[in-house]
Amino acid sequence: MALEDSVLSPRPDSLSLPVEDKPEAAEVSSSAGVFNVSEELGHVVTTEAPPSPPVLAKVNRSFQSKMAEREAQANQTRKKTQGAEKERGRFGWARTRRKRQRYVEKNGRCNVQHGNMRETYRYLTDIFTTLVDLNWRCSLFVFVMAYAVTWLFFGAIWYLIAYCRGDLDHLEDETWTPCVNNVNGFISAFLFSIETETTIGYGHRVITDQCPVGTILLLLQAILGSMVNAFMVGCMFVKISQPNKRAETLVFSKHAVISLRDDKLCLMFRVGDLRSSHIVGANMRAKLIKSKQTQEGEFIPLDQTDISVGFETGDDRLFLVSPLVISHEIDTHSPFWDMSQAQLEKEDFEIVVILEGMVEATGMTCQARSSYLTEEVMWGHRFSPMMSLAEGFFDIDYGAFHHTFEVDTPSCSARELSLAAARLDAHLYWSISSRLDEEPTLAQQGSKQAESGPANGKGGTPTFIVGEMTDVSSALPIQGELNGSVATDQSVCEA
């Protein structure tokens, strides 16, 4: 808000100062209103401006806009303080803003590191699997070093043989028969080792028949070279053909949802395959990861509990041609049986989902994993449809793969919902039974009134005929009978 220079002393353009005491307000009555509004906003911004019309004309913003600005600033301050301390759930339960450590990452990597392992020799007993499990950088380093070390090792032996036999001293002697022709130093011996092990055979360096030690060494290098080739090429082939990357095209929804399906609460998530080559024999499993304490006081960290996704009915075996919604019915055997929406916001657990199957292209088994934390489970939501019928085929819109929308869902637990349904069924049963029990009561009341008619001198005895209307004397006003039961005006009112 801009004020005249006579009211406040000139300040820099961007200076913002709190309003304290304003004695000048008594001199100009119109300025008092300006200061009062400034007090409500909590600050005054002064700018140097040329003389202008009266001060009242300078209030060019409405009071509603100022209050909206003040409320926005207060909300920002409140969010900062609440974000630093606690955040509250939908039902007001206070929760510390703490990111839970995942047991399984969203990309399927298990967030577990093994430490203080003293029996490391066990890795060498299964050296092939150890090499396959190494990362690519280490695998390439081992691959290169395996060949380089063997070439250098046998090259040094060839050079040692030439040196011990005196071949290096008779390089210019044409009558001397060396062990290996044209080996005049370590470099030439190293090149001959490479030619021997890789079976290149350029023909310039050749072993002679005057060196039995060289013949034995040649056989050993050929055999050992074949073993190194088989081992290292096998490791690289297995590592390249591993189906781990196939799991990158098996996607899970970002959130899991809980809503009603066939009048029962169900936990659901979506899974899909992005490739046209399908997963053969796909099988789905789910685990609940949650720490618990037994009745004896034993604490079990990260206890694993099975979550049924249709094992009893065979629904866990998937035909994964198009994206599917996997459903877990929350029943008495479910770990979520007693969990309501308010309880869900206070819980701390992780749901791990595992999809296994055989890759159609390679025939190798593939496994894809993902997980959902408590805040990633959305209560009262349902997945958006993503399949439409096009001309001659079904069109899948993967843009809606992660989309959900809200639906009407009770916030109570599955147990409470089941009890409410049982009470409703019991109420309907007893209401129907009570109405059926009223029919013989009405017939008895009608017969008593008919018998009391002659005693009071009001008419004769009525005649009851099953299946027909009963003729009664005019003194007893009876409405009628159906299947042998008489209903009077009084009995109808009582009913």
C-alpha positions as CSV (number, residue, x, y, z in Angstrom):
1,M,0.0,0.0,0.0
2,A,1.4,3.3,-1.0
3,L,1.3,6.3,1.5
4,E,2.1,10.0,1.2
5,D,5.5,11.2,2.1
6,S,3.9,13.5,4.7
7,V,2.5,10.5,6.6
8,L,5.7,8.4,6.6
9,S,9.3,9.3,5.9
10,P,10.7,8.2,2.6
11,R,11.9,4.6,2.5
12,P,13.6,2.4,-0.1
13,D,11.2,1.0,-2.7
14,S,11.5,-2.7,-1.5
15,L,11.5,-2.0,2.3
16,S,8.8,-3.7,4.3
17,L,8.4,-2.6,8.0
18,P,5.9,-3.5,10.7
19,V,3.5,-0.8,11.8
20,E,4.1,0.3,15.4
21,D,2.9,3.7,16.6
22,K,1.4,6.2,14.3
23,P,1.0,9.7,15.9
24,E,0.5,11.3,12.5
25,A,-2.9,9.5,12.3
26,A,-4.5,12.2,14.5
27,E,-3.6,15.0,12.0
28,V,-5.2,13.3,9.0
29,S,-8.4,11.5,9.9
30,S,-8.6,9.8,6.6
31,S,-5.1,8.2,7.2
32,A,-6.3,6.4,10.3
33,G,-8.4,4.0,8.2
34,V,-5.4,3.3,6.0
35,F,-3.3,2.4,9.1
36,N,-6.0,0.2,10.5
37,V,-6.1,-1.9,7.3
38,S,-2.3,-2.1,7.4
39,E,-2.4,-3.4,11.0
40,E,-4.6,-6.2,9.9
41,L,-2.3,-7.1,7.0
42,G,0.7,-6.9,9.4
43,H,3.1,-4.9,7.2
44,V,3.4,-1.7,5.3
45,V,5.2,-1.2,2.0
46,T,6.2,2.4,1.3
47,T,7.3,3.7,-2.1
48,E,8.4,7.1,-3.2
49,A,5.8,8.4,-5.5
50,P,4.7,11.9,-6.7
51,P,1.9,13.7,-4.9
52,S,-1.4,11.9,-5.5
53,P,-5.1,12.3,-4.7
54,P,-6.3,11.8,-1.1
55,V,-5.1,8.8,0.9
56,L,-8.4,7.0,0.7
57,A,-8.1,6.8,-3.1
58,K,-4.8,4.8,-2.6
59,V,-6.5,1.8,-1.3
60,N,-7.0,0.2,-4.7
61,R,-7.4,-3.4,-3.5
62,S,-10.5,-4.8,-2.0
63,F,-10.6,-6.0,1.6
64,Q,-11.5,-9.5,0.4
65,S,-8.3,-9.7,-1.7
66,K,-6.2,-8.6,1.2
67,M,-7.8,-11.2,3.5
68,A,-7.2,-13.8,0.9
69,E,-3.6,-12.9,0.6
70,R,-3.3,-13.0,4.4
71,E,-4.9,-16.4,4.6
72,A,-2.6,-17.7,1.8
73,Q,0.5,-16.6,3.8
74,A,-0.8,-18.2,6.9
75,N,-1.4,-21.5,5.1
76,Q,2.1,-21.4,3.8
77,T,3.5,-20.9,7.3
78,R,1.3,-23.6,8.7
79,K,2.4,-26.1,6.0
80,K,6.0,-25.4,6.8
81,T,5.6,-26.0,10.5
82,Q,3.5,-29.1,10.1
83,G,5.8,-30.5,7.5
84,A,8.7,-30.1,9.9
85,E,6.8,-31.8,12.8
86,K,4.0,-34.1,11.8
87,E,1.5,-34.8,9.1
88,R,-2.0,-35.9,9.8
89,G,-4.0,-38.5,7.9
90,R,-7.5,-38.2,6.5
91,F,-9.1,-38.9,9.9
92,G,-6.8,-36.6,11.8
93,W,-4.4,-39.3,13.2
94,A,-1.0,-37.7,13.8
95,R,1.8,-39.5,11.9
96,T,5.4,-38.5,12.0
97,R,6.6,-37.7,8.5
98,R,9.1,-40.5,8.2
99,K,9.9,-42.3,5.0
100,R,9.7,-46.0,5.6
101,Q,12.6,-48.1,4.4
102,R,11.5,-50.4,1.7
103,Y,12.2,-54.1,1.8
104,V,11.7,-54.4,-1.9
105,E,12.1,-51.4,-4.2
106,K,9.5,-50.5,-6.8
107,N,11.8,-51.8,-9.6
108,G,12.0,-55.2,-7.8
109,R,15.5,-54.8,-6.2
110,C,15.7,-56.3,-2.8
111,N,17.0,-53.7,-0.4
112,V,19.1,-56.1,1.7
113,Q,22.8,-56.1,2.2
114,H,24.7,-59.0,3.9
115,G,27.4,-58.1,6.3
116,N,29.9,-59.7,8.7
117,M,30.1,-62.8,6.6
118,R,33.0,-64.9,7.7
119,E,32.6,-68.0,5.5
120,T,33.4,-66.2,2.3
121,Y,35.1,-69.3,0.9
122,R,31.7,-70.6,0.0
123,Y,31.6,-68.2,-2.9
124,L,34.6,-69.9,-4.4
125,T,33.0,-73.3,-4.2
126,D,30.4,-72.0,-6.7
127,I,32.7,-69.8,-8.8
128,F,30.5,-70.0,-11.9
129,T,27.5,-68.5,-10.1
130,T,29.7,-66.0,-8.4
131,L,31.0,-64.8,-11.7
132,V,27.5,-64.6,-13.2
133,D,26.2,-62.6,-10.3
134,L,28.9,-60.0,-10.6
135,N,28.0,-56.7,-12.2
136,W,29.1,-56.0,-15.8
137,R,32.1,-53.9,-14.9
138,C,33.6,-56.7,-12.8
139,S,32.5,-59.4,-15.2
140,L,34.3,-57.7,-18.1
141,F,37.4,-57.1,-16.0
142,V,37.5,-60.8,-15.0
143,F,37.0,-61.8,-18.7
144,V,39.9,-59.7,-19.9
145,M,42.2,-60.7,-17.1
146,A,41.5,-64.4,-17.5
147,Y,42.9,-64.3,-21.1
148,A,45.6,-61.8,-20.4
149,V,47.0,-63.7,-17.5
150,T,47.1,-67.0,-19.3
151,W,48.8,-65.4,-22.4
152,L,51.4,-63.7,-20.2
153,F,52.0,-66.9,-18.1
154,F,52.6,-69.2,-21.1
155,G,54.5,-66.5,-22.9
156,A,56.9,-66.2,-19.9
157,I,57.3,-70.0,-20.0
158,W,58.1,-70.0,-23.7
159,Y,60.6,-67.3,-23.2
160,L,62.2,-69.2,-20.2
161,I,62.5,-72.3,-22.4
162,A,64.2,-70.3,-25.1
163,Y,66.5,-68.7,-22.6
164,C,67.5,-72.0,-20.9
165,R,68.2,-73.8,-24.1
166,G,70.4,-71.0,-25.4
167,D,68.1,-70.2,-28.4
168,L,68.6,-66.4,-27.7
169,D,72.3,-66.8,-28.0
170,H,72.2,-68.5,-31.4
171,L,69.9,-66.1,-33.3
172,E,72.3,-65.6,-36.1
173,D,73.4,-69.3,-36.2
174,E,71.6,-71.0,-39.1
175,T,72.8,-74.4,-38.0
176,W,71.1,-74.1,-34.6
177,T,67.7,-75.6,-34.2
178,P,65.7,-73.6,-31.7
179,C,62.7,-74.8,-29.7
180,V,60.4,-72.3,-31.5
181,N,61.5,-70.6,-34.7
182,N,61.7,-66.8,-34.8
183,V,61.4,-66.3,-31.0
184,N,64.1,-63.7,-30.3
185,G,62.7,-62.1,-27.1
186,F,59.8,-61.9,-24.6
187,I,57.5,-60.0,-27.0
188,S,57.9,-62.7,-29.7
189,A,57.3,-65.4,-27.1
190,F,54.2,-63.6,-25.9
191,L,52.8,-63.4,-29.4
192,F,53.5,-67.1,-29.9
193,S,51.6,-67.8,-26.7
194,I,48.6,-65.8,-28.1
195,E,48.7,-67.7,-31.4
196,T,48.9,-71.0,-29.7
197,E,46.0,-70.4,-27.3
198,T,43.7,-68.8,-29.8
199,T,44.7,-71.2,-32.6
200,I,45.4,-68.3,-35.0
201,G,48.6,-69.8,-36.5
202,Y,50.1,-67.1,-38.7
203,G,52.9,-69.6,-39.6
204,H,55.9,-67.3,-38.9
205,R,56.6,-68.8,-35.4
206,V,56.5,-72.6,-35.3
207,I,57.6,-75.2,-32.8
208,T,60.2,-77.7,-33.9
209,D,60.6,-81.4,-33.2
210,Q,63.9,-80.9,-31.3
211,C,62.1,-79.6,-28.2
212,P,60.1,-82.3,-26.3
213,V,59.5,-79.8,-23.4
214,G,58.0,-77.4,-25.8
215,T,55.7,-80.1,-27.2
216,I,54.4,-80.9,-23.7
217,L,53.9,-77.2,-23.0
218,L,52.0,-76.8,-26.2
219,L,49.6,-79.5,-25.3
220,L,49.0,-78.1,-21.8
221,Q,48.4,-74.6,-23.2
222,A,45.9,-75.9,-25.8
223,I,44.0,-77.8,-23.2
224,L,44.0,-75.0,-20.6
225,G,43.1,-72.5,-23.3
226,S,40.0,-74.5,-24.3
227,M,38.9,-74.7,-20.7
228,V,39.3,-70.9,-20.2
229,N,37.4,-70.3,-23.4
230,A,34.5,-72.6,-22.4
231,F,34.3,-71.2,-18.9
232,M,34.5,-67.5,-19.7
233,V,32.3,-67.7,-22.8
234,G,29.8,-69.7,-20.8
235,C,29.7,-67.1,-18.1
236,M,29.2,-64.3,-20.6
237,F,26.5,-66.2,-22.4
238,V,24.5,-66.9,-19.3
239,K,24.9,-63.4,-18.1
240,I,23.7,-62.0,-21.4
241,S,20.8,-64.4,-21.6
242,Q,19.6,-63.8,-18.1
243,P,15.9,-62.9,-18.0
244,N,16.4,-60.1,-15.5
245,K,15.9,-57.4,-18.2
246,R,12.7,-59.2,-19.3
247,A,11.2,-58.1,-16.0
248,E,11.6,-54.4,-17.1
249,T,8.7,-54.8,-19.4
250,L,6.5,-56.4,-16.7
251,V,4.9,-53.4,-15.0
252,F,2.9,-53.0,-11.8
253,S,0.6,-50.1,-10.9
254,K,2.0,-47.4,-8.8
255,H,-0.8,-47.7,-6.2
256,A,-2.9,-50.5,-4.8
257,V,-6.6,-49.8,-4.1
258,I,-9.2,-51.1,-1.7
259,S,-12.9,-51.0,-2.8
260,L,-16.0,-53.1,-3.0
261,R,-16.2,-55.9,-5.5
262,D,-19.3,-58.1,-5.4
263,D,-20.3,-56.5,-2.0
264,K,-16.9,-57.5,-0.5
265,L,-13.9,-55.4,0.3
266,C,-11.0,-56.3,-1.9
267,L,-7.3,-55.2,-2.2
268,M,-6.4,-54.8,-5.8
269,F,-3.4,-53.9,-8.0
270,R,-2.8,-54.0,-11.7
271,V,-0.1,-55.9,-13.7
272,G,0.7,-55.8,-17.4
273,D,3.1,-57.0,-20.0
274,L,4.5,-54.5,-22.5
275,R,5.9,-57.0,-25.0
276,S,4.0,-58.9,-27.6
277,S,5.8,-62.1,-26.7
278,H,4.0,-63.4,-23.7
279,I,4.9,-64.9,-20.3
280,V,4.1,-68.6,-20.3
281,G,2.6,-70.0,-17.1
282,A,2.5,-66.7,-15.3
283,N,1.9,-67.1,-11.6
284,M,1.2,-64.3,-9.1
285,R,2.0,-64.3,-5.4
286,A,1.8,-61.6,-2.7
287,K,3.4,-61.2,0.8
288,L,2.7,-58.9,3.7
289,I,5.9,-57.7,5.3
290,K,5.2,-56.4,8.8
291,S,7.0,-56.7,12.1
292,K,5.1,-58.3,14.9
293,Q,5.5,-59.4,18.5
294,T,4.3,-62.8,19.7
295,Q,2.3,-63.5,22.8
296,E,5.5,-64.6,24.5
297,G,7.1,-61.3,23.9
298,E,9.3,-62.3,21.0
299,F,9.8,-59.6,18.4
300,I,9.9,-60.8,14.8
301,P,11.2,-58.1,12.4
302,L,9.8,-58.1,8.8
303,D,7.5,-61.1,9.3
304,Q,6.2,-62.5,6.1
305,T,2.5,-63.4,5.8
306,D,0.9,-64.9,2.7
307,I,-1.8,-62.8,0.9
308,S,-4.2,-65.0,-1.1
309,V,-4.7,-63.9,-4.7
310,G,-6.7,-66.9,-5.8
311,F,-4.6,-69.9,-5.0
312,E,-7.6,-71.9,-3.9
313,T,-9.6,-71.1,-7.0
314,G,-6.7,-71.0,-9.5
315,D,-7.0,-67.3,-10.2
316,D,-3.4,-66.8,-9.3
317,R,-2.5,-68.5,-12.7
318,L,-2.6,-65.7,-15.2
319,F,-3.1,-65.5,-19.0
320,L,-1.2,-62.2,-19.3
321,V,-2.1,-61.1,-22.8
322,S,-3.7,-57.8,-21.6
323,P,-3.3,-55.9,-18.3
324,L,-5.1,-57.6,-15.4
325,V,-6.4,-56.4,-12.0
326,I,-5.3,-58.8,-9.3
327,S,-7.8,-59.0,-6.5
328,H,-7.3,-60.2,-2.9
329,E,-10.6,-60.7,-1.1
330,I,-10.5,-59.5,2.5
331,D,-12.1,-62.4,4.4
332,T,-11.6,-64.0,7.7
333,H,-8.2,-65.5,6.6
334,S,-6.9,-62.1,5.3
335,P,-4.5,-60.1,7.4
336,F,-6.6,-57.0,6.6
337,W,-9.8,-58.5,8.2
338,D,-9.9,-56.1,11.1
339,M,-8.3,-53.1,9.3
340,S,-10.5,-50.0,8.6
341,Q,-9.7,-46.9,6.7
342,A,-8.7,-45.1,9.9
343,Q,-6.6,-48.0,11.0
344,L,-4.9,-48.2,7.6
345,E,-3.5,-44.7,8.0
346,K,-1.9,-45.7,11.3
347,E,-0.4,-49.0,10.1
348,D,3.2,-49.6,8.9
349,F,3.5,-52.5,6.5
350,E,4.7,-53.3,3.0
351,I,3.0,-55.5,0.4
352,V,5.4,-57.4,-1.9
353,V,3.9,-58.7,-5.1
354,I,5.8,-61.3,-7.2
355,L,5.1,-62.4,-10.8
356,E,6.8,-65.5,-12.1
357,G,6.7,-67.1,-15.5
358,M,8.7,-68.5,-18.4
359,V,9.9,-66.3,-21.2
360,E,8.3,-67.4,-24.4
361,A,11.3,-66.4,-26.5
362,T,14.1,-68.1,-24.5
363,G,12.3,-70.6,-22.3
364,M,14.0,-69.3,-19.1
365,T,12.1,-68.5,-15.9
366,C,11.6,-64.8,-15.2
367,Q,10.5,-63.1,-12.0
368,A,9.2,-59.5,-11.6
369,R,8.7,-57.9,-8.2
370,S,7.3,-54.7,-6.8
371,S,6.0,-53.4,-3.5
372,Y,3.4,-51.1,-2.0
373,L,3.8,-49.1,1.3
374,T,1.0,-48.1,3.5
375,E,0.7,-44.6,1.9
376,E,0.5,-46.3,-1.6
377,V,-2.7,-48.2,-0.7
378,M,-5.6,-46.0,-1.7
379,W,-8.9,-46.7,0.1
380,G,-12.1,-46.1,-1.8
381,H,-10.5,-46.1,-5.3
382,R,-10.9,-48.2,-8.4
383,F,-8.7,-48.6,-11.5
384,S,-9.8,-46.9,-14.6
385,P,-10.7,-49.1,-17.6
386,M,-8.0,-49.1,-20.3
387,M,-9.4,-51.6,-22.9
388,S,-11.6,-50.5,-25.8
389,L,-12.9,-52.4,-28.8
390,A,-11.4,-51.2,-32.0
391,E,-12.1,-52.4,-35.6
392,G,-10.9,-56.0,-35.6
393,F,-8.9,-55.9,-32.3
394,F,-8.9,-54.8,-28.7
395,D,-7.0,-51.6,-28.1
396,I,-5.1,-51.2,-24.8
397,D,-4.4,-47.6,-23.6
398,Y,-1.4,-47.8,-21.3
399,G,-1.8,-44.1,-20.6
400,A,-4.5,-45.1,-18.1
401,F,-2.6,-48.0,-16.5
402,H,-1.9,-46.1,-13.3
403,H,-5.1,-44.1,-13.2
404,T,-7.7,-44.6,-10.4
405,F,-10.9,-42.9,-9.5
406,E,-12.9,-42.6,-6.3
407,V,-15.9,-44.8,-5.6
408,D,-18.3,-45.2,-2.7
409,T,-16.7,-47.5,-0.2
410,P,-17.5,-48.0,3.5
411,S,-14.7,-46.9,5.7
412,C,-15.3,-49.7,8.2
413,S,-13.3,-52.9,8.3
414,A,-14.3,-56.1,6.5
415,R,-15.3,-57.6,9.9
416,E,-17.6,-54.7,10.7
417,L,-19.1,-54.9,7.2
418,S,-19.7,-58.6,7.5
419,L,-21.4,-58.1,10.9
420,A,-23.6,-55.3,9.5
421,A,-24.7,-57.6,6.6
422,A,-25.4,-60.4,9.0
423,R,-27.5,-58.1,11.2
424,L,-29.5,-57.0,8.1
425,D,-30.1,-60.6,7.0
426,A,-31.2,-61.5,10.6
427,H,-33.5,-58.6,10.7
428,L,-35.1,-59.6,7.4
429,Y,-35.4,-63.2,8.5
430,W,-37.1,-62.4,11.8
431,S,-39.4,-59.8,10.3
432,I,-40.6,-62.3,7.7
433,S,-41.0,-65.0,10.3
434,S,-43.0,-62.8,12.6
435,R,-45.4,-61.9,9.8
436,L,-45.9,-65.6,9.0
437,D,-46.6,-66.3,12.7
438,E,-49.3,-63.6,12.8
439,E,-51.5,-65.5,10.3
440,P,-52.7,-68.3,12.7
441,T,-53.1,-65.7,15.5
442,L,-55.5,-63.7,13.3
443,A,-57.5,-66.8,12.5
444,Q,-57.8,-67.7,16.2
445,Q,-59.0,-64.1,17.0
446,G,-61.6,-64.3,14.3
447,S,-62.9,-67.7,15.5
448,K,-63.2,-66.4,19.1
449,Q,-65.2,-63.4,18.0
450,A,-67.4,-65.6,15.9
451,E,-68.1,-67.9,18.9
452,S,-68.8,-64.9,21.2
453,G,-71.4,-63.6,18.8
454,P,-74.4,-65.9,19.9
455,A,-73.5,-65.5,23.6
456,N,-74.0,-61.8,23.2
457,G,-77.2,-62.2,21.3
458,K,-75.9,-60.7,18.1
459,G,-76.3,-63.5,15.6
460,G,-76.0,-67.1,14.7
461,T,-72.9,-69.2,14.4
462,P,-70.8,-68.6,11.3
463,T,-69.9,-71.5,9.0
464,F,-66.3,-72.0,7.9
465,I,-65.6,-73.6,4.5
466,V,-62.0,-74.0,3.4
467,G,-61.3,-72.5,0.1
468,E,-64.6,-70.6,-0.1
469,M,-66.1,-67.4,1.3
470,T,-68.0,-68.0,4.6
471,D,-71.6,-66.9,5.0
472,V,-72.1,-65.2,8.3
473,S,-75.2,-63.6,9.7
474,S,-75.6,-59.9,9.4
475,A,-75.1,-59.4,13.1
476,L,-71.3,-60.2,12.8
477,P,-69.5,-58.0,10.3
478,I,-66.7,-60.2,9.0
479,Q,-64.6,-59.1,6.0
480,G,-63.9,-62.5,4.5
481,E,-61.8,-65.6,4.6
482,L,-59.0,-66.9,2.5
483,N,-57.9,-70.6,2.9
484,G,-59.9,-71.2,6.0
485,S,-58.7,-68.1,8.0
486,V,-61.2,-65.3,9.1
487,A,-60.1,-61.7,9.3
488,T,-62.2,-59.1,11.1
489,D,-61.9,-55.4,11.2
490,Q,-60.4,-55.6,14.6
491,S,-57.9,-58.3,13.7
492,V,-56.8,-56.3,10.6
493,C,-56.2,-53.3,12.8
494,E,-54.2,-55.3,15.3
495,A,-52.2,-56.8,12.5
